Amino acid sequence: MEFLRENGVQRVHRINPKELEISSEIDKHLYLMRNTLRNVRTVCAQVAHDVRVRQSKGTYPRKRHLVFIPRRTPVIEFTLEQYGNGFILNKGNI
């Protein structure tokens, strides 16, 4: 966490499957996550909800970057395509 804070990360949140609302006004989101289906589905649901809310308010979209630890797999790619609903997510590996 110290490394993230030293490099400009302002807030850190845990992925919570019970919460769809993204309660942050920061416009750049970085997701560091294990490559489990539960995590991917949760993030896709949160992002889809946030996109709908921001479109209804007429605000510009947020920038998001997903980093999978240790790496993304074909199953994860397929899940992102199925649950992503067409929104753009930048994806990477560590």
BALUM-290587 format. One record per residue: residue number from 0; chain; x, y, z of N, C-alpha, C in turn. Coordinates in Angstrom, 1 decimal. Example, Ala and Ser with C-alpha at 12.3 -4.5 7.8 and 13.67 -1.06 7.14 Angstrom:
<rs>
balo:0	drenza:A	n.x:13.2	n.y:-5.7	n.z:7.8	ca.x:12.3	ca.y:-4.5	ca.z:7.8	c.x:13.2	c.y:-3.3	c.z:7.8
balo:1	drenza:A	n.x:12.8	n.y:-2.2	n.z:7.1	ca.x:13.7	ca.y:-1.1	ca.z:7.1	c.x:12.9	c.y:0.0	c.z:7.9
</rs>
This chain:
<rs>
balo:0	drenza:A	n.x:0.8	n.y:-1.2	n.z:0.0	ca.x:0.0	ca.y:0.0	ca.z:0.0	c.x:0.9	c.y:1.3	c.z:0.0
balo:1	drenza:A	n.x:2.0	n.y:1.2	n.z:0.7	ca.x:2.8	ca.y:2.4	ca.z:0.7	c.x:3.3	c.y:2.8	c.z:-0.6
balo:2	drenza:A	n.x:3.6	n.y:1.8	n.z:-1.5	ca.x:4.1	ca.y:2.1	ca.z:-2.8	c.x:3.0	c.y:2.8	c.z:-3.6
balo:3	drenza:A	n.x:1.7	n.y:2.4	n.z:-3.5	ca.x:0.6	ca.y:3.0	ca.z:-4.2	c.x:0.4	c.y:4.4	c.z:-3.7
balo:4	drenza:A	n.x:0.5	n.y:4.6	n.z:-2.4	ca.x:0.3	ca.y:6.0	ca.z:-1.9	c.x:1.4	c.y:6.9	c.z:-2.3
balo:5	drenza:A	n.x:2.6	n.y:6.4	n.z:-2.4	ca.x:3.8	ca.y:7.3	ca.z:-2.8	c.x:3.6	c.y:7.6	c.z:-4.3
balo:6	drenza:A	n.x:2.8	n.y:6.9	n.z:-5.0	ca.x:2.7	ca.y:7.1	ca.z:-6.5	c.x:1.3	c.y:7.7	c.z:-6.8
balo:7	drenza:A	n.x:0.7	n.y:8.4	n.z:-5.9	ca.x:-0.5	ca.y:9.2	ca.z:-6.2	c.x:-1.8	c.y:8.5	c.z:-6.0
balo:8	drenza:A	n.x:-1.9	n.y:7.3	n.z:-5.5	ca.x:-3.1	ca.y:6.7	ca.z:-5.2	c.x:-3.8	c.y:7.4	c.z:-4.0
balo:9	drenza:A	n.x:-5.0	n.y:7.9	n.z:-4.2	ca.x:-5.6	ca.y:8.6	ca.z:-3.1	c.x:-6.5	c.y:7.8	c.z:-2.2
balo:10	drenza:A	n.x:-7.2	n.y:6.8	n.z:-2.8	ca.x:-8.1	ca.y:6.0	ca.z:-2.0	c.x:-8.0	c.y:4.5	c.z:-2.5
balo:11	drenza:A	n.x:-8.2	n.y:3.6	n.z:-1.5	ca.x:-8.1	ca.y:2.2	ca.z:-1.8	c.x:-9.4	c.y:1.6	c.z:-1.3
balo:12	drenza:A	n.x:-10.1	n.y:0.8	n.z:-2.1	ca.x:-11.4	ca.y:0.1	ca.z:-1.7	c.x:-11.2	c.y:-1.4	c.z:-2.0
balo:13	drenza:A	n.x:-11.9	n.y:-2.2	n.z:-1.3	ca.x:-12.0	ca.y:-3.6	ca.z:-1.5	c.x:-13.2	c.y:-3.8	c.z:-2.4
balo:14	drenza:A	n.x:-13.1	n.y:-4.9	n.z:-3.3	ca.x:-14.2	ca.y:-5.2	ca.z:-4.2	c.x:-15.2	c.y:-5.9	c.z:-3.3
balo:15	drenza:A	n.x:-16.4	n.y:-5.3	n.z:-3.3	ca.x:-17.5	ca.y:-5.8	ca.z:-2.5	c.x:-18.7	c.y:-6.2	c.z:-3.4
balo:16	drenza:A	n.x:-19.0	n.y:-7.5	n.z:-3.5	ca.x:-20.1	ca.y:-7.9	ca.z:-4.4	c.x:-21.4	c.y:-7.5	c.z:-4.0
balo:17	drenza:A	n.x:-21.6	n.y:-7.0	n.z:-2.8	ca.x:-22.9	ca.y:-6.5	ca.z:-2.3	c.x:-23.1	c.y:-5.0	c.z:-2.7
balo:18	drenza:A	n.x:-22.1	n.y:-4.3	n.z:-3.1	ca.x:-22.2	ca.y:-2.9	ca.z:-3.4	c.x:-22.0	c.y:-2.7	c.z:-4.9
balo:19	drenza:A	n.x:-23.0	n.y:-2.1	n.z:-5.5	ca.x:-22.8	ca.y:-1.7	ca.z:-6.9	c.x:-22.4	c.y:-0.3	c.z:-7.1
balo:20	drenza:A	n.x:-22.8	n.y:0.5	n.z:-6.2	ca.x:-22.5	ca.y:2.0	ca.z:-6.3	c.x:-21.0	c.y:2.2	c.z:-6.0
balo:21	drenza:A	n.x:-20.4	n.y:2.9	n.z:-7.0	ca.x:-19.0	ca.y:3.4	ca.z:-6.8	c.x:-19.0	c.y:4.8	c.z:-6.2
balo:22	drenza:A	n.x:-18.7	n.y:4.9	n.z:-5.0	ca.x:-18.9	ca.y:6.2	ca.z:-4.3	c.x:-17.7	c.y:7.1	c.z:-4.3
balo:23	drenza:A	n.x:-17.0	n.y:7.1	n.z:-5.4	ca.x:-15.8	ca.y:7.9	ca.z:-5.6	c.x:-16.0	c.y:8.9	c.z:-6.7
balo:24	drenza:A	n.x:-15.6	n.y:10.1	n.z:-6.5	ca.x:-15.6	ca.y:11.2	ca.z:-7.5	c.x:-14.3	c.y:11.2	c.z:-8.4
balo:25	drenza:A	n.x:-13.4	n.y:10.3	n.z:-8.0	ca.x:-12.2	ca.y:10.3	ca.z:-8.8	c.x:-12.4	c.y:9.6	c.z:-10.1
balo:26	drenza:A	n.x:-11.9	n.y:10.2	n.z:-11.2	ca.x:-12.2	ca.y:9.8	ca.z:-12.5	c.x:-11.3	c.y:8.7	c.z:-13.1
balo:27	drenza:A	n.x:-10.3	n.y:8.3	n.z:-12.4	ca.x:-9.4	ca.y:7.2	ca.z:-12.9	c.x:-9.4	c.y:6.1	c.z:-11.8
balo:28	drenza:A	n.x:-9.8	n.y:4.9	n.z:-12.3	ca.x:-9.8	ca.y:3.8	ca.z:-11.4	c.x:-8.9	c.y:2.7	c.z:-11.8
balo:29	drenza:A	n.x:-8.1	n.y:2.1	n.z:-10.9	ca.x:-7.2	ca.y:1.0	ca.z:-11.1	c.x:-7.7	c.y:-0.1	c.z:-10.3
balo:30	drenza:A	n.x:-8.0	n.y:-1.2	n.z:-10.9	ca.x:-8.4	ca.y:-2.5	ca.z:-10.2	c.x:-7.2	c.y:-3.4	c.z:-10.2
balo:31	drenza:A	n.x:-6.7	n.y:-3.7	n.z:-9.1	ca.x:-5.7	ca.y:-4.8	ca.z:-8.9	c.x:-6.4	c.y:-6.0	c.z:-8.3
balo:32	drenza:A	n.x:-6.5	n.y:-7.1	n.z:-9.1	ca.x:-7.4	ca.y:-8.1	ca.z:-8.6	c.x:-6.9	c.y:-9.5	c.z:-9.0
balo:33	drenza:A	n.x:-7.2	n.y:-10.5	n.z:-8.2	ca.x:-7.0	ca.y:-11.9	ca.z:-8.5	c.x:-8.0	c.y:-12.2	c.z:-9.6
balo:34	drenza:A	n.x:-7.5	n.y:-13.2	n.z:-10.4	ca.x:-8.3	ca.y:-13.5	ca.z:-11.6	c.x:-9.3	c.y:-14.6	c.z:-11.3
balo:35	drenza:A	n.x:-10.3	n.y:-14.3	n.z:-10.4	ca.x:-11.4	ca.y:-15.2	ca.z:-10.2	c.x:-12.7	c.y:-14.7	c.z:-10.9
balo:36	drenza:A	n.x:-13.5	n.y:-15.7	n.z:-11.2	ca.x:-14.8	ca.y:-15.3	ca.z:-11.9	c.x:-15.6	c.y:-14.4	c.z:-11.0
balo:37	drenza:A	n.x:-15.6	n.y:-14.6	n.z:-9.7	ca.x:-16.4	ca.y:-13.8	ca.z:-8.8	c.x:-15.9	c.y:-12.3	c.z:-8.8
balo:38	drenza:A	n.x:-14.6	n.y:-12.1	n.z:-8.8	ca.x:-14.1	ca.y:-10.7	ca.z:-8.9	c.x:-14.4	c.y:-10.1	c.z:-10.2
balo:39	drenza:A	n.x:-14.3	n.y:-10.8	n.z:-11.3	ca.x:-14.6	ca.y:-10.3	ca.z:-12.6	c.x:-16.0	c.y:-9.9	c.z:-12.8
balo:40	drenza:A	n.x:-16.9	n.y:-10.8	n.z:-12.3	ca.x:-18.4	ca.y:-10.5	ca.z:-12.4	c.x:-18.7	c.y:-9.3	c.z:-11.5
balo:41	drenza:A	n.x:-18.1	n.y:-9.2	n.z:-10.3	ca.x:-18.4	ca.y:-8.1	ca.z:-9.4	c.x:-18.0	c.y:-6.8	c.z:-10.1
balo:42	drenza:A	n.x:-16.7	n.y:-6.7	n.z:-10.6	ca.x:-16.2	ca.y:-5.5	ca.z:-11.2	c.x:-17.1	c.y:-5.1	c.z:-12.4
balo:43	drenza:A	n.x:-17.5	n.y:-6.1	n.z:-13.3	ca.x:-18.3	ca.y:-5.8	ca.z:-14.4	c.x:-19.6	c.y:-5.2	c.z:-14.0
balo:44	drenza:A	n.x:-20.2	n.y:-5.8	n.z:-13.0	ca.x:-21.5	ca.y:-5.3	ca.z:-12.5	c.x:-21.4	c.y:-3.9	c.z:-12.0
balo:45	drenza:A	n.x:-20.3	n.y:-3.6	n.z:-11.2	ca.x:-20.1	ca.y:-2.3	ca.z:-10.7	c.x:-19.9	c.y:-1.3	c.z:-11.8
balo:46	drenza:A	n.x:-19.0	n.y:-1.6	n.z:-12.7	ca.x:-18.7	ca.y:-0.7	ca.z:-13.8	c.x:-20.0	c.y:-0.5	c.z:-14.7
balo:47	drenza:A	n.x:-20.7	n.y:-1.5	n.z:-15.0	ca.x:-21.9	ca.y:-1.3	ca.z:-15.8	c.x:-22.9	c.y:-0.4	c.z:-15.1
balo:48	drenza:A	n.x:-23.1	n.y:-0.6	n.z:-13.8	ca.x:-24.0	ca.y:0.3	ca.z:-13.0	c.x:-23.4	c.y:1.7	c.z:-13.0
balo:49	drenza:A	n.x:-22.2	n.y:1.9	n.z:-12.8	ca.x:-21.6	ca.y:3.2	ca.z:-12.8	c.x:-21.7	c.y:3.9	c.z:-14.2
balo:50	drenza:A	n.x:-21.5	n.y:3.2	n.z:-15.3	ca.x:-21.7	ca.y:3.7	ca.z:-16.6	c.x:-23.1	c.y:4.2	c.z:-16.8
balo:51	drenza:A	n.x:-24.1	n.y:3.4	n.z:-16.4	ca.x:-25.5	ca.y:3.8	ca.z:-16.5	c.x:-25.8	c.y:5.1	c.z:-15.7
balo:52	drenza:A	n.x:-25.3	n.y:5.1	n.z:-14.5	ca.x:-25.5	ca.y:6.3	ca.z:-13.6	c.x:-24.9	c.y:7.5	c.z:-14.2
balo:53	drenza:A	n.x:-23.7	n.y:7.4	n.z:-14.7	ca.x:-23.0	ca.y:8.6	ca.z:-15.2	c.x:-23.6	c.y:9.0	c.z:-16.6
balo:54	drenza:A	n.x:-24.1	n.y:8.1	n.z:-17.4	ca.x:-24.8	ca.y:8.5	ca.z:-18.6	c.x:-26.1	c.y:9.2	c.z:-18.3
balo:55	drenza:A	n.x:-26.8	n.y:8.7	n.z:-17.3	ca.x:-28.1	ca.y:9.4	ca.z:-16.9	c.x:-27.9	c.y:10.8	c.z:-16.4
balo:56	drenza:A	n.x:-26.8	n.y:11.0	n.z:-15.7	ca.x:-26.4	ca.y:12.3	ca.z:-15.2	c.x:-25.8	c.y:13.2	c.z:-16.3
balo:57	drenza:A	n.x:-25.4	n.y:12.6	n.z:-17.4	ca.x:-24.7	ca.y:13.4	ca.z:-18.5	c.x:-23.3	c.y:13.7	c.z:-18.2
balo:58	drenza:A	n.x:-22.6	n.y:13.0	n.z:-17.3	ca.x:-21.2	ca.y:13.2	ca.z:-17.0	c.x:-20.3	c.y:12.3	c.z:-17.9
balo:59	drenza:A	n.x:-19.1	n.y:12.7	n.z:-18.1	ca.x:-18.2	ca.y:11.9	ca.z:-18.9	c.x:-17.8	c.y:10.6	c.z:-18.2
balo:60	drenza:A	n.x:-17.4	n.y:9.6	n.z:-19.1	ca.x:-17.0	ca.y:8.3	ca.z:-18.5	c.x:-15.7	c.y:8.4	c.z:-17.7
balo:61	drenza:A	n.x:-15.6	n.y:7.5	n.z:-16.8	ca.x:-14.3	ca.y:7.3	ca.z:-16.0	c.x:-13.3	c.y:6.5	c.z:-16.9
balo:62	drenza:A	n.x:-12.1	n.y:6.6	n.z:-16.5	ca.x:-11.0	ca.y:5.8	ca.z:-17.1	c.x:-10.8	c.y:4.7	c.z:-16.1
balo:63	drenza:A	n.x:-10.8	n.y:3.4	n.z:-16.6	ca.x:-10.5	ca.y:2.3	ca.z:-15.8	c.x:-9.5	c.y:1.4	c.z:-16.3
balo:64	drenza:A	n.x:-8.7	n.y:0.8	n.z:-15.5	ca.x:-7.6	ca.y:-0.1	ca.z:-15.9	c.x:-7.7	c.y:-1.3	c.z:-14.9
balo:65	drenza:A	n.x:-7.8	n.y:-2.5	n.z:-15.5	ca.x:-7.8	ca.y:-3.7	ca.z:-14.7	c.x:-6.5	c.y:-4.4	c.z:-14.8
balo:66	drenza:A	n.x:-5.9	n.y:-4.8	n.z:-13.7	ca.x:-4.6	ca.y:-5.5	ca.z:-13.7	c.x:-4.9	c.y:-6.8	c.z:-12.9
balo:67	drenza:A	n.x:-4.7	n.y:-7.9	n.z:-13.6	ca.x:-4.9	ca.y:-9.2	ca.z:-13.0	c.x:-3.6	c.y:-9.8	c.z:-12.4
balo:68	drenza:A	n.x:-3.8	n.y:-10.3	n.z:-11.2	ca.x:-2.6	ca.y:-10.9	ca.z:-10.5	c.x:-2.9	c.y:-12.3	c.z:-10.3
balo:69	drenza:A	n.x:-2.1	n.y:-13.3	n.z:-10.8	ca.x:-0.9	ca.y:-13.1	ca.z:-11.5	c.x:-1.1	c.y:-12.8	c.z:-13.0
balo:70	drenza:A	n.x:-2.1	n.y:-13.2	n.z:-13.6	ca.x:-2.4	ca.y:-12.9	ca.z:-15.0	c.x:-3.8	c.y:-13.3	c.z:-15.4
balo:71	drenza:A	n.x:-4.3	n.y:-12.7	n.z:-16.5	ca.x:-5.6	ca.y:-13.0	ca.z:-17.0	c.x:-5.6	c.y:-14.3	c.z:-17.8
balo:72	drenza:A	n.x:-6.7	n.y:-15.0	n.z:-17.8	ca.x:-6.7	ca.y:-16.3	ca.z:-18.5	c.x:-7.8	c.y:-16.3	c.z:-19.5
balo:73	drenza:A	n.x:-7.9	n.y:-17.3	n.z:-20.4	ca.x:-8.9	ca.y:-17.3	ca.z:-21.5	c.x:-10.3	c.y:-17.3	c.z:-20.8
balo:74	drenza:A	n.x:-10.5	n.y:-17.9	n.z:-19.7	ca.x:-11.8	ca.y:-18.0	ca.z:-19.1	c.x:-12.2	c.y:-16.6	c.z:-18.6
balo:75	drenza:A	n.x:-11.2	n.y:-15.8	n.z:-18.1	ca.x:-11.5	ca.y:-14.5	ca.z:-17.6	c.x:-11.8	c.y:-13.6	c.z:-18.8
balo:76	drenza:A	n.x:-11.1	n.y:-13.7	n.z:-19.9	ca.x:-11.3	ca.y:-12.9	ca.z:-21.1	c.x:-12.8	c.y:-13.2	c.z:-21.6
balo:77	drenza:A	n.x:-13.2	n.y:-14.4	n.z:-21.6	ca.x:-14.5	ca.y:-14.8	ca.z:-22.0	c.x:-15.6	c.y:-14.1	c.z:-21.1
balo:78	drenza:A	n.x:-15.3	n.y:-14.2	n.z:-19.8	ca.x:-16.2	ca.y:-13.6	ca.z:-18.8	c.x:-16.3	c.y:-12.1	c.z:-19.0
balo:79	drenza:A	n.x:-15.2	n.y:-11.5	n.z:-19.2	ca.x:-15.3	ca.y:-10.0	ca.z:-19.5	c.x:-16.1	c.y:-9.7	c.z:-20.7
balo:80	drenza:A	n.x:-16.0	n.y:-10.5	n.z:-21.7	ca.x:-16.7	ca.y:-10.3	ca.z:-23.0	c.x:-18.2	c.y:-10.5	c.z:-22.7
balo:81	drenza:A	n.x:-18.6	n.y:-11.5	n.z:-21.9	ca.x:-20.0	ca.y:-11.8	ca.z:-21.6	c.x:-20.6	c.y:-10.8	c.z:-20.7
balo:82	drenza:A	n.x:-19.9	n.y:-10.4	n.z:-19.6	ca.x:-20.5	ca.y:-9.5	ca.z:-18.6	c.x:-20.2	c.y:-8.0	c.z:-18.8
balo:83	drenza:A	n.x:-19.2	n.y:-7.7	n.z:-19.7	ca.x:-18.8	ca.y:-6.4	ca.z:-19.9	c.x:-19.8	c.y:-5.4	c.z:-20.5
balo:84	drenza:A	n.x:-20.8	n.y:-5.9	n.z:-21.2	ca.x:-21.8	ca.y:-5.1	ca.z:-21.8	c.x:-21.3	c.y:-4.0	c.z:-22.7
balo:85	drenza:A	n.x:-20.2	n.y:-4.2	n.z:-23.3	ca.x:-19.6	ca.y:-3.2	ca.z:-24.3	c.x:-18.8	c.y:-2.1	c.z:-23.7
balo:86	drenza:A	n.x:-18.7	n.y:-2.0	n.z:-22.4	ca.x:-17.9	ca.y:-0.8	ca.z:-21.9	c.x:-16.4	c.y:-1.2	c.z:-22.1
balo:87	drenza:A	n.x:-15.6	n.y:-0.2	n.z:-22.1	ca.x:-14.2	ca.y:-0.3	ca.z:-22.4	c.x:-13.4	c.y:-0.4	c.z:-21.1
balo:88	drenza:A	n.x:-12.7	n.y:-1.5	n.z:-20.9	ca.x:-11.8	ca.y:-1.7	ca.z:-19.8	c.x:-10.4	c.y:-2.0	c.z:-20.3
balo:89	drenza:A	n.x:-9.4	n.y:-1.3	n.z:-19.9	ca.x:-8.0	ca.y:-1.6	ca.z:-20.2	c.x:-7.6	c.y:-2.7	c.z:-19.3
balo:90	drenza:A	n.x:-6.9	n.y:-3.7	n.z:-19.9	ca.x:-6.6	ca.y:-4.9	ca.z:-19.2	c.x:-5.1	c.y:-5.1	c.z:-19.2
balo:91	drenza:A	n.x:-4.5	n.y:-5.6	n.z:-18.1	ca.x:-3.1	ca.y:-5.9	ca.z:-18.0	c.x:-2.8	c.y:-7.0	c.z:-17.1
balo:92	drenza:A	n.x:-1.6	n.y:-7.4	n.z:-17.1	ca.x:-1.1	ca.y:-8.5	ca.z:-16.2	c.x:0.0	c.y:-8.0	c.z:-15.4
balo:93	drenza:A	n.x:0.3	n.y:-8.7	n.z:-14.3	ca.x:1.5	ca.y:-8.5	ca.z:-13.5	c.x:2.2	c.y:-9.9	c.z:-13.4
</rs>
